[in-house]
Amino acid sequence: MVNLPFASRSDSGHTKDNALILWFEEVGIADIPYVGGKNASLGEMIQQLMPKGVSVPTGFATTAYAFRYFIEKAGLKEQLRSLFSDLDVENMPNLRERGQQARGLILNTPFPKDLEEAIALAYLRLCERYGVNGELCDRFEGEEREACRRYSSDVDVAVRSSATAEDLPDASFAGQQETYLNVHGVKGVLESCHKCFASLFTDRAISYRTIKGFDHFEVALSVGVQKMVRSDLASSGVMFSIDTETGFKDAALVTAAYGLGENVVQGAVNPDEYFVFKPTLKQGFRPILEKRLGSKEIKMVYDTGGSKLTKNVTVSDSERCKYAITDDEILKLAEWACIIEDHYSNVRGMYTPMDIEWAKDGITGELFIVQARPETVQSQKAGNVLRSYRLQGTSDVLITGRAVGEMIGQGDARVILDVHGIDQFKPGEVLVTNKTDPDWEPIMKRASAIVTNQGGRTCHAAIIAREMGIPAIVGCGNATGVLKTGQAVTVSCSEGEEGRVYAGLVPFEVQETQLDNLPRTRTQILMNVGNPDEAFGLSSIPCDGVGLARFEFIIANHIKAHPLALLHFDTLEDEAAKRDIAELTALYDHKPDFFVDKLAHGIGMIAAAFYPKPVVVRMSDFKSNEYANLLGGRQFEPSEENPMIGWRGASRYYDPSYAEAYGLECKALKRVRDDMGLTNVIPMIPFCRTPDEGRKVLAEMEKHGLKRGDNGLQVYVMCEIPSNVILADAFSQVFDGFSIGSNDLTQLTLGLDRDSSLVAHIFDERNEAVKHMVRMVIEAAKRNHRKIGICGQAPSDYPEFAEFLVEQGIDSISLNPDSVMKTLLAIAKVEETQS
């Protein structure tokens, strides 16, 4: 790399007020009026964050002064004012005509000579600085090597628009103006800068400024010219320092696909997605909470032999079936997201989550940050109201995809395949299309919901839907083929990460809960959480942690295969199950690793959502018939007459026929606690019939590195069998706490099967015999200084049962999410009467 002095304000004698060109090293976040939000942010990171290890390619910016100088010297301002005198952004033909005329005025007016010379000189100095070493080019062969050598003199740059009203905390302006990639030579840079100037008046930019209340002539345009990162030979993506759907602040979302990053931004590709937990990442752990493989069908690369700057090519099947970046790279990017977020939060004096673009250089293998701007949706939401949507009916599911926004919308579908057809759209319809870009924004604000074939959670359609406050389902595959114009549909994003489009107008309700001045209770209010996909959203409900997270949900819905079928994959007799398992575990050479990974990710998501509050996770408690229904399970399961009181829970864990499968659960739990740093996880042993069984289970756990007492590890036991109550003093010597499972305890106390219609009417947790058992175990736990809580259904269903528990002095009550608020208020009243 050649280091030459830059053409700066000090070289020319100009100040920032009248400089035509400023280098990124010369500007910071306070200079948005001079170079716009995008360029000011690049300068800020180069100056302040590169010393902290964040890599950012440098370059220069034309200034807002340069833009105004061009407009005024050519006398364009009055012509543009006249042109916009009858502008109507709600009238698509009018908007299109005025935009086209405005852009034509700018493109047909040449740059002043001094501005042209300033841009050319700055680009040439950038070429000198980034002269390519010929040895790097020799790493490639054929066309790629020749292209590398050819471009070594005319350095490749990205030319990006940066408006002075851009990237404000309450308005994203993302994608409103143009970007040009793989630009070479002085002529190419000048042409691209000219096009960027004109793009201040794209239809979408004109419409967006009008909606946001910005004067067209108070906004100026700066152009950033930045050294390209050769991600066309590697990968790139977008990351957020906040969960984009729920506003959960402690997770960074990283997306990645092959090639240049425009495909991810535009939603033309379904990228990989990774979640990283920020608090323990900062402590030195490796908390990758989730990894989702994207389809990554295409990648954008340099068009080395054609007339265009870039082109899209098909990604090979072998590349699509693996992650685009390594775990180390995921963690490095998340670390940078934390550094960037912390810096901007300190600069602004308030929490500022960030929207960041990154790229990996395929020549050097280095990672770079190429853009960073404040996130503009979740950070602007009011925090004192909890709003939840819930379907009150059901219908046929027509298509599914990634849910964006935890809302529900409905209306008649309008299928539009091309932006030229947006005139057909009517307010309140559901927009169905392949993908969106900023040209679609004039109608997106009128939609009740958006459904796209392509895109991930950071694509254009997702970003704009969040900003507009409407639900969107992206990456559906063939929504435009399945859904028909005029068809009534309901778009539900309220059921976890999978969004569903239902036939017809399904009834739904919206609940709003004021979170101001909620009472605090002596009794801990915990929550039952089953689905890891819902954990971040549920964490906003006021509670003291999680009293029950079930392994079974993760195993049944995310793993789907019997653990022994994974451990003994080669000896599986069921060929159909073997094929399904092979497909599920395609990324894993060692099949049991799939089980450990998926289980660890599921537990990790729930534990992170409520960190550092306690999260009690129940080890697997399938019955033998339920285990048999998992892929490959029938080969390993007995046939029992009464599985409910058969081979389940603790009895399986130490049994030689199952112990190695239990070992996989222990490995997953150890990974969550030791590798991710989520030591708030408390394992709980279900259906433990005797204290001796408890000791055997603890011995099995210790074999896999989970020793009670080490690293703060506590182990609880379910109290759901009469023996747990009768021998509570003895169980207290084995375990650190109890959690009452009121469902099974009621069945076994009353001696009935609640699924039998003949005796189901007798099933009632409020029965005096059941309450006596509960009273006894609470007293025993207190006597032995052990924690005692309840995680069964009863407190959620019966407020009077919750009141009974409080009167007995129970430590915690774990409730279904929809019961937390009403039960919290009821318990507060009971405690008030006791005091």
FENLIN-V36820 format. One line per field, one symbol per residue. ss: DSSP state (~ for helix, > for strand, _ for the rest). phi: phi as a letter, one per 30 degrees, with the letter a starting at -180 (. if undefined). A space follows every 10 residues. Layout:
ss: ???
phi: ???
//
This chain:
ss: ________~~ ~~________ >>>~~~__~~ ~~~~~~~~~~ ~~~~~~~~_~ ~~______>> >>_~~~~~~~ ~~~__~~~~~ ~~~~~~____ _~~~~~~~~~ ~~~~~~~___ __~~~~~~~~ ~~~~~~~~~_ ___~~~~___ _~~~~~~~~~ ______>>>> >>>____>__ >_______>> >>>_~~~~~~ ~~~~~~~~~~ ~_~~~~~~~~ ~~________ >>>>>>>___ ~~~_>>>>>> __________ >>>>>>>>>_ _~~~~~____ _>>>>>>~~~ ~______>>> >>_____>>> >>_______> >>>>__~~~~ ______~~~~ ~~~~~~~~~~ ~~~~~~~~__ ___>>>>>>> ______>>>> >>>>___~~~ ____>>>>>> >_____>>>> >>>>___>>> >>>>>___~~ ~~~~_____> >>>____~~~ ~~~~____>> >>_______~ ~~~~~~~~__ >>>>____~~ ~~_____>>> >>_____>>> >>>____>>> >>>>______ ___>>>>>>_ _~~~~~~~__ ____>>>>>> ~~~~~~~~~_ >_~~~~~_~~ ~___~~~~~~ ~~~~______ ~~~~~~~~~~ ~~~~~~~~~~ ___>>>>>__ ___~~~~~__ >_~~~~____ __~~~____~ ~~~_____~~ ~~~~~~~~~~ ~~~~~_____ >>>>>_____ ~~~~~~~~~~ ~~~______~ ~~__>>>>>_ _~~~~~_~~~ ~~____>>>> _~~~~~~~~~ _________~ ~~_____~~~ ~~~~~~~~~~ ~~~___>>>> ___~~~~_~~ ~~~~~~~___ _>>>>>~~~~ ~~~~~~~~~~ ~~~~_
phi: .cccdddbdd dcidcddbdd bbdedcbbdd cedcbidddd dddddddcce dcjdcbdclb bdcddddddd ddddiddddd eddcdcdbdd cedddddddd ddddedddcd deeddedddd dddddddddc eddedddddc bhdddddddd dddcddbccb dbddcdidec adhdidcdbb chcbiedddd ddddddeddd cdeddddddd ddicdecccc bcbccbedcd ddcbaalbbb dbdddciddc bccccbbdid deddddidbc ddbbcbdded dddjdcddda bcdcdhdbbc bdcdccccdb acbdddeddd dbddbdddde ddddddeddd ddddddddia ebdbcbcbac dddcidcbcc aabddccddc ddccbccbcb dcabadddab addbidbbba lddbdbcbdd cddddcejdc dbadacbedd decddcddab bbdcjcdcde edddedddib dbbcidjbdd cddbeiddbc ccccbjdddb ccdicddbbb ccbdcdhddc cdddccbdbc cedcdddddd ddackccabc ddddddccci cdeddddbed cdcddddddd deddcedcdc eddddddddd ddddddddec ecddbccdde bddddddddd eidddccdcc dbdeccdbhe dddcdedbed ddeddddddd ddddddicdd dcdbcchcdb edeedddddd ddeciccejd hidcbcbdcb beddddcedd dddcccabbd cddddddddc ibcdddddbe dddaddeddd dddddddddd dddchcdbbb bddedddbed dddeddddid dbbcbdedcd dddedddedd ddddd
//
